[in-house]
Amino acid sequence: AQSVTQLDSQVPVFEEAPVELRCNYSSSVSVYLFWYVQYPNQGLQLLLKYLSGSTLVESINGFEAEFNKSQTSFHLRKPSVHISDTAEYFCAVSPSGGSYIPTFGRGTSLIVHP
Amino acid sequence: DVKVTQSSRYLVKRTGEKVFLECVQDMDHENMFWYRQDPGLGLRLIYFSYDVKMKEKGDIPEGYSVSREKKERFSLILESASTNQTSMYLCASTMSSTNTQYFGPGTRLTVL
């Protein structure tokens, strides 16, 4: 069994400020880790993922996340946010072998103020 | 690019009606999923399918059924819609090897 906890339901921040969205997980097996983003009135889309290798992964729009196995965390960070980053962010985990069924966190609403 | 489409963006139905939500993907993915999304609850898995005519219950299958007659199409059926099924419904597909989910735009269903 696996679970995902997103510690903040809402994160307000001013434009150009740094942000961190926290994600912790629990699992009895090795996992793949994902961050998805959902812009208003749209479906989810993959932001970045960790499958293996370097524990720091980056997206094309400046977000990064670091897999910390000892702390079972996969926090999402951006050094300087834009208004356009306002969205719902979901952390997800799935087993790295066998079942491909993901477990999603409850989501964090990032609200960027001008 | 993978494309997942859903038959309707918005749908309004009455209590007791039979409701069909359809999802089509164009990348030959083996696995398809139906979720519902409610504020504060995130995504909850209703049903998934790993092959044609195969289906498995997710976490909240009660009140729903599914059909997968062709690989690219996965339908969610509400046999008798109820007001507590008012929600956003999201379809997704994935290749087993990557586990990355590709989502449709969602259907916002309102049951009156």
Interface residues (C-beta under 8 A of the other chain):
Chain A: S9 Y32 F34 Y36 N41 Q42 G43 L44 Q45 L46 K49 L51 F90 A92 S94 Y100 I101 P102 F104 G105 R106 G107
Chain B: V4 N31 G40 L41 G42 L43 L45 F48 G58 L90 A92 T94 S96 T98 N99 T100 Q101 Y102 F103 G104 P105 G106
